[in-house]
Amino acid sequence: MPIRSTFDGGGLGKPVLPGPPNMFVFNLLNAFTIDIISLLNIIITIYMKMQERLQKYKGKFRPHNPSKYIGDSKNIVYRSMWERRCMKYFDINPSVLGWASEEISIPYYDTMTKRVRRYFPDFLIKIKDKNGKVKAHLIEVKPTKDLRPPVGGRGKKRSTVLWEAKTYQMNRDKFASARKWCDDRNITFDIWTEKHLKQKG
């Protein structure tokens, strides 16, 4: 602690200890500290909620019938609740002989960037139809809105329309390559929307 000195009439120095801190400054620092703590609490709360939300829509699926899975049955990841519903359906449906999730890689030409990229379709399944014939289906799960051309409108941001247009065209590029890949292998390419999932239960 620094010590100040003063002089009396005789010229002798007397040590003077600093007085108590200014209450205004003390209160200001205290309020500042409380604000920082409150801000940290808000940030932590937001982070935890984001993590909870992410966990709801992404996770690992544990099949009841791991022998049906074509691949590593201990590393099946779903990225949406729709994908999770499909996995449960494939796992317990006796008509599904085998299934895989994002185990297939299909090259496609991205017309937006003029580059060749890789596309990982959601599912590949093998089923036995009513006639006992085994068939293979490559399945992509998409909401209906992603299959329609984007439309601008009043109050809709231009950046949103551009993003939707880019996504729509990218999906078209992916699906075109997937259909050709399937045709060469006698596999049926299907796109499942929320309507299909409701029918599947």
ABEGO torsion letter per residue (X at the ends): XBBBBBBBAAGBBBBBBBBBBBAAAAAAAAAAAAAAAAAAAAAAAAAAAAAAAAAAABEBBBBABAAABBEBAABBBBABAAAAAAAAAAAABAABABBBBGABBBBBBBAAAGBBBBBBBABBBBBBBAAGBBBBBBBBBBBAAAABBBBBBBGBBAAAAAAAAAAAAAAAAAAAAAAAAAAAAGBBBBBBBAAAAAAAX
